[in-house]
Amino acid sequence: MTGEELDKAINFLLNQQAQLVTTVDRLASKVDRTADSISALLQIAELHDREIKETDERLNALINTVERHISEGRGGNGKGGE
């Protein structure tokens, strides 16, 4: 390999390495943004989960109240629709 060929090969390798570094940097940036997005989505999911649990608790309280009123009305104690 002549000196000129060696220089061309070295320049080719250096250019390829520079392109690779640029590509890796772009990918790392995208990975960071994706991780941030996933983190935000997880926080939203946790918030929704808490809201659903709170709604379930409120619905259960309402259901228990309605069932109690229905059973008291049918129990013959004078309350309700009798």
Backbone bond lengths (Angstrom), bond angles and torsions (degrees), N, CA, C in turn:
res aa  C-N    CA-C-N  psi(-1)  N-CA   C-N-CA  omega(-1)  CA-C   N-CA-C  phi
1 M - - - 1.452 - - 1.533 106.50 -
2 T 1.297 115.28 129.74 1.467 120.18 -179.43 1.527 108.96 -79.02
3 G 1.319 115.06 169.43 1.459 120.30 178.98 1.508 111.63 -62.46
4 E 1.325 116.95 -38.16 1.465 121.35 178.97 1.516 110.99 -66.37
5 E 1.322 116.86 -42.37 1.464 120.84 177.96 1.528 110.55 -64.44
6 L 1.322 115.54 -39.22 1.468 120.19 178.76 1.530 109.98 -64.71
7 D 1.332 116.82 -42.66 1.465 120.80 177.43 1.521 110.86 -61.47
8 K 1.335 116.99 -43.53 1.475 120.63 178.46 1.521 110.76 -62.08
9 A 1.334 116.11 -42.93 1.466 120.08 179.99 1.523 110.38 -64.29
10 I 1.316 116.89 -42.76 1.473 120.43 179.69 1.528 110.01 -64.65
11 N 1.343 116.74 -45.09 1.463 120.17 178.44 1.526 111.28 -61.76
12 F 1.333 116.01 -39.66 1.467 119.59 177.77 1.524 109.94 -61.70
13 L 1.322 116.38 -46.85 1.469 120.26 -179.67 1.525 111.65 -63.49
14 L 1.328 116.62 -40.84 1.466 120.07 178.84 1.527 111.05 -64.95
15 N 1.325 117.06 -41.37 1.466 120.52 176.95 1.522 111.62 -64.04
16 Q 1.318 115.79 -42.38 1.467 119.58 178.31 1.519 110.51 -63.25
17 Q 1.319 116.74 -41.66 1.461 120.39 178.97 1.530 110.43 -64.71
18 A 1.325 117.35 -41.63 1.458 120.83 178.71 1.531 110.51 -62.24
19 Q 1.314 117.34 -42.64 1.463 121.08 177.68 1.525 110.72 -63.81
20 L 1.320 115.69 -40.08 1.464 120.24 179.23 1.527 110.56 -64.47
21 V 1.311 117.01 -42.71 1.463 120.65 178.75 1.529 109.80 -61.69
22 T 1.323 116.43 -43.81 1.456 120.78 178.70 1.526 110.67 -61.32
23 T 1.312 116.68 -44.84 1.464 121.17 179.53 1.523 110.87 -63.52
24 V 1.318 117.03 -44.09 1.466 120.78 179.90 1.528 109.86 -63.87
25 D 1.324 117.81 -40.37 1.465 120.66 177.89 1.532 111.20 -62.10
26 R 1.325 116.64 -43.73 1.470 120.11 178.29 1.520 110.42 -62.87
27 L 1.325 116.25 -43.35 1.464 119.68 -179.85 1.530 111.07 -65.30
28 A 1.325 116.22 -39.95 1.466 119.71 178.76 1.525 110.16 -62.46
29 S 1.311 116.63 -39.85 1.458 120.87 178.00 1.527 110.66 -63.95
30 K 1.317 115.97 -42.86 1.469 120.08 178.42 1.520 111.36 -64.97
31 V 1.322 116.46 -39.27 1.470 120.33 178.16 1.526 110.00 -63.41
32 D 1.327 116.70 -41.89 1.461 120.30 178.26 1.526 111.01 -62.24
33 R 1.322 117.47 -44.42 1.469 120.68 178.65 1.527 110.68 -64.27
34 T 1.328 116.07 -40.00 1.465 119.92 178.81 1.532 110.53 -64.19
35 A 1.324 115.80 -42.51 1.464 119.63 178.34 1.524 110.64 -62.22
36 D 1.334 116.76 -41.20 1.469 119.98 177.54 1.528 110.66 -62.98
37 S 1.317 116.68 -41.38 1.466 120.80 179.11 1.524 111.18 -64.20
38 I 1.309 116.28 -42.52 1.468 120.60 179.46 1.521 109.81 -64.17
39 S 1.318 116.57 -41.39 1.460 120.57 178.26 1.530 110.65 -61.02
40 A 1.327 116.12 -43.69 1.468 119.89 178.51 1.528 110.76 -63.64
41 L 1.322 116.94 -41.74 1.467 120.47 178.85 1.525 111.52 -64.12
42 L 1.325 116.81 -38.46 1.466 120.05 177.61 1.528 111.02 -64.40
43 Q 1.329 116.58 -39.38 1.465 119.44 177.29 1.525 110.68 -63.88
44 I 1.318 116.48 -41.41 1.464 120.40 177.88 1.529 110.16 -63.57
45 A 1.326 116.75 -42.65 1.467 120.73 179.68 1.526 110.84 -62.98
46 E 1.328 116.89 -39.76 1.469 119.89 178.20 1.519 110.91 -65.21
47 L 1.327 116.42 -39.99 1.462 120.33 177.05 1.523 110.69 -62.27
48 H 1.320 116.81 -45.90 1.466 120.80 178.37 1.521 110.72 -62.16
49 D 1.316 117.06 -39.50 1.461 120.31 179.33 1.527 110.45 -61.75
50 R 1.343 116.61 -44.27 1.469 120.03 177.69 1.525 110.97 -63.07
51 E 1.329 116.45 -41.74 1.464 119.89 179.80 1.522 111.25 -64.39
52 I 1.322 116.78 -39.76 1.464 120.44 178.63 1.519 110.12 -65.06
53 K 1.329 117.44 -42.49 1.474 120.46 178.77 1.519 110.82 -62.80
54 E 1.343 116.58 -41.69 1.465 119.78 177.63 1.528 111.03 -63.32
55 T 1.319 116.60 -41.11 1.464 120.71 178.49 1.527 110.23 -64.79
56 D 1.328 116.95 -41.95 1.457 120.52 177.50 1.528 110.84 -59.64
57 E 1.331 116.59 -42.66 1.463 120.04 -179.90 1.526 110.53 -63.58
58 R 1.332 116.41 -42.44 1.461 119.96 179.95 1.527 110.88 -66.92
59 L 1.338 116.73 -40.40 1.469 119.66 177.31 1.520 111.13 -63.89
60 N 1.323 116.53 -41.76 1.467 119.79 178.67 1.523 111.00 -62.60
61 A 1.338 116.93 -39.67 1.469 119.90 177.52 1.521 110.10 -64.26
62 L 1.323 117.34 -41.84 1.462 121.03 178.38 1.525 110.84 -64.13
63 I 1.312 116.01 -44.72 1.474 120.45 179.33 1.523 110.13 -60.76
64 N 1.325 116.65 -44.35 1.474 119.81 179.39 1.524 110.98 -62.48
65 T 1.325 117.03 -39.97 1.466 120.72 178.94 1.524 110.54 -64.49
66 V 1.320 117.18 -46.32 1.467 121.10 179.90 1.528 110.20 -63.23
67 E 1.323 117.05 -44.59 1.472 120.07 179.44 1.528 110.97 -62.50
68 R 1.331 116.45 -39.19 1.466 119.69 178.96 1.525 110.42 -64.61
69 H 1.320 117.08 -43.62 1.467 120.04 178.90 1.522 111.10 -64.23
70 I 1.309 117.20 -39.69 1.460 120.69 179.11 1.525 110.34 -65.26
71 S 1.329 116.19 -45.72 1.470 118.33 -177.98 1.525 111.52 -69.03
72 E 1.318 118.10 -33.48 1.468 120.38 176.86 1.527 110.10 -67.95
73 G 1.304 117.06 -36.65 1.462 121.16 179.88 1.512 111.41 -68.78
74 R 1.292 118.94 -32.41 1.463 122.70 -179.17 1.529 112.19 -92.68
75 G 1.313 116.66 -6.12 1.457 120.04 -177.02 1.513 113.57 -81.03
76 G 1.338 116.93 -5.44 1.456 119.83 176.46 1.524 113.38 79.80
77 N 1.351 118.34 20.47 1.451 119.14 -178.21 1.515 111.93 -95.20
78 G 1.311 117.59 13.20 1.451 120.97 174.69 1.520 114.19 89.69
79 K 1.295 118.43 -7.41 1.445 121.38 179.51 1.516 108.88 -94.27
80 G 1.275 116.97 160.48 1.450 120.20 174.12 1.509 112.58 89.68
81 G 1.343 115.39 -150.38 1.458 121.17 -171.85 1.490 114.77 -89.36
82 E 1.288 120.39 21.49 1.465 120.70 -178.46 1.473 112.18 -90.59
